[in-house]
Every structure is written in structure tokens, then in C-alpha cells.
Amino acid sequence: MEGSSRRTSRFLTRGLAILYEDRDILVVDKPAGLLTMGTEREKERTAYANLTEYVRKGAAKSRARIFIVHRLDRETSGVLVFAKTFEAKDCLQSRWDETKKRYLAVVHGRCEKRTETITTYLAENSAHGVYSTVDPKNGKWAQTVYTVLRETKDFTLLDVELLTGRKHQIRVHLADRGHPVVGDKRYGRTDKAHRRLALHARSLSFRHPVSGEVLTFEAKAPVYFEELVGSFERILTQQRPAMDPIIRR
């Protein structure tokens, strides 16, 4: 298996790491700056395109393929799951509301509340920007829970759990509270000193689409986060017992 990993790693773009793989699913740690899937402007340099090449082992005529289950924004790093069969994709998406999605975010300032549940309806404008509204007819219900993990003079590290999974949900909700994510050019502040978005998909917990086993996959936060708020690994270690018991790195 170790030799096989070395042979296939040459098909992976720099920074993209396989966390787990079996005949039904493929779980990766996506680096910041890499699209999940193609856009009109970019179709080749994406996690989807790269992992398709990976499962085909470079054989252009191979029929092996992967299926997109969910997405992460280009500048968001962390855990991303793909399916290797249509049946697995359909099963994972049908249970997506049951999936536990946890993030780490570094935001500007200090939060008044140590923990808070933010609930709004999220709508999208013609420029593809997302905003909160109180009108359920114009938006989709969205709920985000955050807990303060660490504070510095200028920033706060948050553990964020998505109870729903709307586009730009975390970024909009935290900006609504006056604490935009560091490096968020769309919803945050103009900050030339911090150009990278400080948002990381820390873990995903879900039932395997075939075995039904509950799996938790975790990806370590980039060094950039420690540069902003200092070391916090001990805090995360203390928090882990509350997470599902099976953790694969």
C-alpha cells in the first residue's frame, strides 16, 4: 500500500492530500487557492479535475471517475469528500443535513459572546454576493454556531459548526456580527497585510454510504492560522472528545 501511494502521488497537485480512500469515497485535504470544480474561466486546475486524473492513474481512456458531493470556496482549505460511484454520491447528498461540518475561522476583533447561534435567511444578488435577510421568501434558512477558542489583541479564533450548508454562510454570518473572517475580500475589510482567507474546513463526520459506519475526517489547520493567533493544538485536543470517536488523518 505504501509503494502504491508513492506511485500515485505523482498525479496529485501540490498541496492536495488524500486523507482516506476506498471503493466508494475519496476524502482529501484541499489547499487554499484550489477550486473544487471548474468555472467558465478555469476548468483544468481544480480538485475535481486533478482527482479524476488520480483515479485514472493517468490513463486517458480509463472510465474511472469521481462525483462531487459538496464544495469548498477556492480560498478555503480543508476536508472535502468525493464519491467514486453515483450511488455513493446520491446517498451522501441525501444525508447531507446529518453531516457534521466544523470549521476553524480567524476573525477580526473580539466577540462579545463566547458562543452564539446565528440564524438568518441568506439570499444572493445579481453579482453573486450573498446577504442576510429576514424575509423567508427571498432567502434560504441558514444557521451557524460559533465558539471562541482563543483571543489575541486583534483577532479571535473560532470553532464554527454549520447546521446548514449555504453558499458563503460562515463568511456572511460572521461579517454580520461585525467580525469578518481575516482575508475576506468580499465580505470583510481591505487588509493588505492578510491576503489569505483564514477559513479552514476542520472536520467532516458522516455515515459511510455503504457500511453505515460513522467516520470523522480531520485536517490540520495551515501554519497561517498559528501565525495569526499563536499555537492552539492543545485547545483542539481538549475539545476532541466531543467529536465522533473515529478520526482519520
C-alpha positions as CSV (number, residue, x, y, z in Angstrom):
1,M,0.0,0.0,0.0
2,E,2.9,2.3,0.8
3,G,4.5,1.7,-2.5
4,S,1.2,2.3,-4.3
5,S,0.8,5.6,-2.5
6,R,4.2,6.7,-3.8
7,R,3.4,5.7,-7.3
8,T,0.0,7.5,-7.4
9,S,1.1,10.7,-5.5
10,R,2.7,12.0,-8.7
11,F,-0.8,12.5,-10.1
12,L,-1.8,14.9,-7.2
13,T,-1.3,18.6,-7.5
14,R,0.9,20.2,-4.9
15,G,-0.8,20.6,-1.5
16,L,-3.7,18.3,-2.2
17,A,-3.5,15.3,0.1
18,I,-5.5,12.0,0.3
19,L,-6.9,11.5,3.8
20,Y,-8.9,8.3,3.1
21,E,-9.9,6.2,0.1
22,D,-11.9,3.1,-0.5
23,R,-14.1,1.8,-3.4
24,D,-16.9,4.2,-2.6
25,I,-15.4,7.5,-1.3
26,L,-12.4,9.7,-1.6
27,V,-11.6,12.2,1.2
28,V,-9.0,14.9,0.7
29,D,-7.4,17.9,2.4
30,K,-7.8,20.7,-0.2
31,P,-5.2,23.5,-0.1
32,A,-6.3,27.2,-0.2
33,G,-6.3,28.6,-3.8
34,L,-7.6,25.4,-5.5
35,L,-11.1,25.4,-6.9
36,T,-13.3,22.4,-6.0
37,M,-14.8,22.2,-9.5
38,G,-14.5,24.1,-12.8
39,T,-15.8,27.5,-13.7
40,E,-16.2,29.2,-17.1
41,R,-12.7,30.7,-16.6
42,E,-11.0,27.7,-15.1
43,K,-11.7,24.0,-15.9
44,E,-8.4,22.2,-15.5
45,R,-6.7,23.4,-12.3
46,T,-9.4,22.1,-9.9
47,A,-9.6,19.4,-7.2
48,Y,-12.2,17.6,-9.3
49,A,-10.0,17.5,-12.5
50,N,-6.9,16.5,-10.5
51,L,-8.6,13.7,-8.6
52,T,-10.2,12.4,-11.8
53,E,-6.6,12.1,-13.2
54,Y,-5.6,10.5,-9.9
55,V,-8.3,7.7,-10.0
56,R,-7.5,7.1,-13.7
57,K,-3.7,6.9,-12.9
58,G,-3.0,9.0,-16.0
59,A,-4.8,6.6,-18.4
60,A,-6.9,8.9,-20.6
61,K,-9.1,6.1,-21.8
62,S,-10.0,4.9,-18.2
63,R,-13.6,5.1,-17.3
64,A,-12.9,5.6,-13.6
65,R,-14.4,8.8,-12.3
66,I,-15.4,10.7,-9.2
67,F,-18.6,12.6,-8.3
68,I,-18.8,16.0,-6.5
69,V,-20.7,15.7,-3.2
70,H,-20.1,19.3,-1.9
71,R,-17.8,22.2,-2.4
72,L,-15.4,24.5,-0.6
73,D,-14.6,28.0,-1.7
74,R,-11.4,28.4,-3.6
75,E,-9.6,30.2,-0.7
76,T,-11.0,27.8,2.0
77,S,-8.8,24.9,2.9
78,G,-9.6,21.6,4.5
79,V,-11.7,18.4,4.3
80,L,-13.5,17.7,1.1
81,V,-15.3,14.4,0.2
82,F,-15.9,13.0,-3.3
83,A,-17.9,9.9,-4.2
84,K,-16.5,7.2,-6.5
85,T,-19.9,5.9,-7.6
86,F,-23.2,7.6,-8.4
87,E,-24.9,5.6,-5.7
88,A,-22.5,6.8,-3.1
89,K,-22.9,10.4,-4.2
90,D,-26.7,10.1,-4.1
91,C,-26.6,8.6,-0.6
92,L,-24.2,11.2,0.8
93,Q,-26.1,14.1,-0.6
94,S,-29.4,12.7,0.7
95,R,-28.0,12.6,4.2
96,W,-26.1,15.9,3.9
97,D,-28.2,17.6,6.6
98,E,-27.0,14.9,9.0
99,T,-23.3,15.6,8.2
100,K,-21.4,17.4,11.0
101,K,-19.4,20.2,9.4
102,R,-16.8,22.0,11.6
103,Y,-14.5,24.8,10.6
104,L,-11.8,27.0,12.1
105,A,-12.1,30.7,11.4
106,V,-9.9,33.6,12.5
107,V,-11.9,36.8,12.6
108,H,-11.2,40.5,13.3
109,G,-11.7,41.8,16.8
110,R,-13.1,40.1,19.9
111,C,-16.5,38.6,20.1
112,E,-18.9,39.8,22.8
113,K,-20.4,36.3,23.2
114,R,-18.2,33.3,23.9
115,T,-20.7,31.2,21.9
116,E,-23.6,32.1,19.7
117,T,-26.0,30.6,17.2
118,I,-26.6,32.9,14.2
119,T,-29.8,32.4,12.3
120,T,-30.9,34.3,9.2
121,Y,-32.2,33.7,5.7
122,L,-29.4,34.0,3.0
123,A,-30.1,35.4,-0.4
124,E,-27.9,36.0,-3.5
125,N,-27.8,39.2,-5.6
126,S,-27.1,39.5,-9.3
127,A,-23.4,40.0,-8.6
128,H,-23.4,36.6,-6.9
129,G,-22.9,38.2,-3.5
130,V,-24.7,36.6,-0.5
131,Y,-26.5,38.7,2.1
132,S,-28.8,38.1,5.1
133,T,-32.5,38.9,5.0
134,V,-35.4,38.4,7.5
135,D,-37.7,37.5,4.6
136,P,-38.0,33.8,4.2
137,K,-39.5,34.3,0.7
138,N,-36.3,35.8,-0.6
139,G,-33.7,33.6,1.1
140,K,-32.8,30.2,2.4
141,W,-32.8,29.4,6.2
142,A,-29.2,29.3,7.5
143,Q,-27.8,28.6,10.9
144,T,-24.3,28.8,12.2
145,V,-22.9,28.1,15.7
146,Y,-19.5,29.5,16.8
147,T,-17.5,29.1,20.0
148,V,-14.4,31.2,20.9
149,L,-11.3,29.1,21.2
150,R,-8.5,31.7,21.5
151,E,-8.2,35.5,21.5
152,T,-5.3,37.9,20.8
153,K,-5.3,41.7,20.8
154,D,-6.6,41.9,17.2
155,F,-8.0,38.5,16.3
156,T,-10.2,35.7,17.6
157,L,-10.0,32.0,16.7
158,L,-13.4,30.4,16.4
159,D,-14.7,26.8,16.2
160,V,-17.6,27.0,13.8
161,E,-20.3,24.4,13.2
162,L,-22.5,24.6,10.2
163,L,-26.0,23.4,10.9
164,T,-27.0,24.2,7.3
165,G,-24.7,24.5,4.3
166,R,-25.4,27.6,2.3
167,K,-23.0,29.4,-0.1
168,H,-20.6,31.7,1.9
169,Q,-22.7,31.1,5.0
170,I,-19.9,31.4,7.6
171,R,-18.3,34.4,5.9
172,V,-21.6,36.3,5.7
173,H,-22.8,35.4,9.2
174,L,-19.6,36.4,10.9
175,A,-19.4,39.6,8.9
176,D,-23.0,40.4,10.0
177,R,-21.7,40.2,13.6
178,G,-19.0,42.8,12.9
179,H,-16.3,40.1,12.9
180,P,-15.4,39.3,9.3
181,V,-13.0,36.5,8.5
182,V,-9.4,37.7,8.2
183,G,-8.5,38.0,4.5
184,D,-12.1,38.0,3.3
185,K,-12.0,40.5,0.4
186,R,-15.7,40.2,-0.5
187,Y,-17.4,40.5,2.9
188,G,-14.6,41.7,5.1
189,R,-12.1,44.6,5.3
190,T,-9.4,45.8,2.9
191,D,-6.4,44.4,4.6
192,K,-3.2,44.2,2.5
193,A,-1.3,42.6,5.4
194,H,-3.5,39.5,5.4
195,R,-4.4,38.5,1.9
196,R,-5.3,34.8,2.6
197,L,-8.7,33.8,3.8
198,A,-8.4,32.4,7.4
199,L,-11.2,29.8,7.0
200,H,-10.4,26.1,7.2
201,A,-12.8,23.1,7.0
202,R,-11.5,21.3,10.1
203,S,-13.6,18.1,10.0
204,L,-16.5,16.2,8.5
205,S,-18.4,13.5,10.2
206,F,-20.9,11.3,8.3
207,R,-22.1,7.8,7.8
208,H,-20.3,5.8,5.2
209,P,-22.7,5.4,2.2
210,V,-22.3,1.6,2.1
211,S,-21.2,0.3,5.5
212,G,-23.2,2.9,7.5
213,E,-20.2,3.4,9.9
214,V,-19.8,6.9,11.3
215,L,-16.5,8.3,10.1
216,T,-14.8,11.6,11.2
217,F,-12.1,13.0,9.0
218,E,-9.9,15.9,10.2
219,A,-7.4,18.1,8.5
220,K,-4.8,20.1,10.4
221,A,-5.1,23.9,10.0
222,P,-2.4,25.6,7.9
223,V,0.5,27.3,9.6
224,Y,-1.0,30.6,8.6
225,F,-3.6,30.3,11.5
226,E,-0.8,30.0,14.1
227,E,0.9,33.0,12.6
228,L,-2.3,35.0,13.3
229,V,-3.3,33.7,16.8
230,G,-0.4,31.5,18.1
231,S,-0.4,27.8,19.0
232,F,-3.8,26.2,19.6
233,E,-3.3,22.5,19.2
234,R,-3.7,21.8,22.9
235,I,-7.1,23.6,22.8
236,L,-8.3,21.4,19.9
237,T,-7.0,18.2,21.7
238,Q,-9.1,19.0,24.7
239,Q,-12.1,19.6,22.5
240,R,-11.9,16.3,20.5
241,P,-13.7,14.0,23.0
242,A,-16.9,15.8,22.0
243,M,-16.3,14.8,18.4
244,D,-17.1,11.3,16.9
245,P,-14.6,8.7,18.0
246,I,-13.2,7.6,14.7
247,I,-10.7,10.2,13.4
248,R,-8.7,9.6,10.3
249,R,-5.9,11.9,9.3
